[in-house]
Amino acid sequence: MTFRPWLATWMLIGLAVAVTAALGTLAVVLPGIDTRDRWGFVGLAALVVVGLSFLARPRVRADLDGLDIVNVWRRRQLRWPEVVAVRLGPGDPWLVLDLDDGTTVAAMGVQSADGVRGRRAATQIAALVAANSVAPRDG
């Protein structure tokens, strides 16, 4: 099961399309520029799209082993017993996972900006954590 931010993803896709269209149009219609400058506009559009694709990268994937957290720059795999709590409070921009070593991990794949959809995803992940984080029994 994979969770992705809805609002941010669609906004970034729209922005990538708009920037590509604007810079592509400028590359074609601007008078008095040479071919290198035209290719410069195309290259700039490509760089912007690559940058926006990094921002659209966050996701949270749940499988039998645990959670795979992919944020903008970093990816982290957590086994189910490592996660002790799941939080998406009113002031939190995205899901926060409390770990058994006392640290926290941001999971940008579930965002409060998505409203009900984000809260539902947080509830589902919390249920998965509760169901799969059973401590081993002694003996």
Wavefront OBJ file of the C-alpha trace (Angstrom):
o trace
v 0.000 0.000 0.000
v 1.480 3.346 -1.047
v 0.498 6.776 0.256
v 1.356 9.950 -1.672
v 0.436 13.591 -1.077
v -2.403 14.542 -3.402
v -2.473 18.344 -3.339
v 1.285 18.904 -3.506
v 1.736 16.382 -6.317
v -0.918 17.953 -8.526
v 0.319 21.467 -7.816
v 3.869 20.445 -8.776
v 2.670 18.744 -11.967
v 0.723 21.884 -12.902
v 3.729 24.067 -12.166
v 6.019 21.849 -14.259
v 3.603 22.025 -17.199
v 3.250 25.821 -16.866
v 7.020 26.433 -16.641
v 7.709 24.116 -19.571
v 5.036 25.808 -21.684
v 6.224 29.312 -20.789
v 9.918 28.679 -21.393
v 9.189 26.634 -24.531
v 7.059 29.444 -25.882
v 9.767 31.985 -25.130
v 12.345 29.803 -26.870
v 10.209 29.763 -30.006
v 8.735 33.259 -30.216
v 11.415 35.598 -28.869
v 12.852 37.570 -31.784
v 16.540 38.263 -32.142
v 17.975 35.382 -30.104
v 20.286 32.747 -31.470
v 19.958 28.977 -31.356
v 22.148 28.623 -28.247
v 19.848 30.971 -26.313
v 16.812 29.001 -27.466
v 18.427 25.787 -26.212
v 19.210 27.626 -22.985
v 15.478 28.142 -22.411
v 14.867 24.452 -23.091
v 17.677 23.474 -20.693
v 16.313 25.776 -17.995
v 12.874 24.203 -18.380
v 14.443 20.757 -18.019
v 16.289 21.790 -14.837
v 13.092 23.194 -13.323
v 11.190 20.000 -14.135
v 13.928 17.856 -12.544
v 13.858 20.031 -9.413
v 10.079 19.826 -9.193
v 10.213 16.051 -9.634
v 12.344 15.831 -6.473
v 9.669 17.793 -4.615
v 7.004 15.402 -5.930
v 8.977 12.347 -4.767
v 7.665 11.855 -1.183
v 5.684 8.714 -0.448
v 5.117 6.169 2.283
v 4.946 2.519 1.286
v 3.753 -0.163 3.681
v 4.582 -3.818 3.106
v 4.944 -6.978 5.170
v 8.352 -5.918 6.541
v 7.549 -2.342 7.540
v 7.445 1.165 6.131
v 9.516 2.597 3.302
v 9.672 6.383 3.808
v 10.762 8.416 0.771
v 11.152 12.146 1.376
v 12.596 14.796 -0.933
v 16.263 13.825 -0.481
v 16.300 10.808 1.751
v 14.850 7.320 1.863
v 14.519 5.316 5.044
v 13.210 1.829 5.675
v 11.668 1.061 9.047
v 10.690 -2.328 10.370
v 7.310 -2.464 12.086
v 8.639 -2.861 15.659
v 10.749 0.312 15.277
v 7.655 2.522 14.985
v 5.967 3.199 18.329
v 3.590 6.052 17.420
v 2.114 7.821 14.413
v 1.186 11.519 14.626
v -0.483 13.976 12.285
v -1.554 16.801 14.542
v -3.375 19.982 13.517
v -0.105 21.936 13.337
v 1.982 19.215 11.692
v 2.655 19.699 7.970
v 3.152 15.942 7.479
v 3.095 12.629 9.282
v 5.605 12.151 12.101
v 6.677 8.691 13.228
v 8.025 8.194 16.752
v 10.677 5.481 16.853
v 11.697 3.093 19.602
v 15.116 4.778 19.943
v 13.500 8.094 20.955
v 13.922 9.812 17.584
v 11.306 10.878 15.088
v 11.050 10.547 11.323
v 9.060 12.855 9.077
v 7.005 11.018 6.483
v 6.258 13.672 3.881
v 4.144 11.264 1.835
v 1.178 11.955 4.125
v 0.424 15.658 4.454
v -2.111 17.585 6.501
v -2.708 19.872 3.488
v -4.644 16.960 1.973
v -7.281 17.363 4.680
v -9.521 14.332 5.181
v -7.463 12.276 2.756
v -4.277 12.916 4.757
v -5.955 12.152 8.088
v -7.416 8.927 6.652
v -3.950 7.860 5.439
v -2.476 8.639 8.873
v -5.197 6.537 10.514
v -4.514 3.647 8.134
v -0.778 3.786 8.816
v -1.403 3.940 12.577
v -3.625 0.850 12.276
v -0.937 -0.974 10.294
v 1.671 -0.050 12.900
v -0.582 -1.282 15.711
v -1.360 -4.526 13.900
v 2.241 -5.306 12.930
v 4.231 -4.032 15.912
v 3.386 -6.788 18.328
v 6.284 -7.219 20.711
v 7.844 -10.682 20.739
v 6.759 -12.857 23.638
v 9.199 -14.219 26.179
v 9.891 -17.746 26.026
l 1 2 3 4 5 6 7 8 9 10 11 12 13 14 15 16 17 18 19 20 21 22 23 24 25 26 27 28 29 30 31 32 33 34 35 36 37 38 39 40 41 42 43 44 45 46 47 48 49 50 51 52 53 54 55 56 57 58 59 60 61 62 63 64 65 66 67 68 69 70 71 72 73 74 75 76 77 78 79 80 81 82 83 84 85 86 87 88 89 90 91 92 93 94 95 96 97 98 99 100 101 102 103 104 105 106 107 108 109 110 111 112 113 114 115 116 117 118 119 120 121 122 123 124 125 126 127 128 129 130 131 132 133 134 135 136 137 138 139
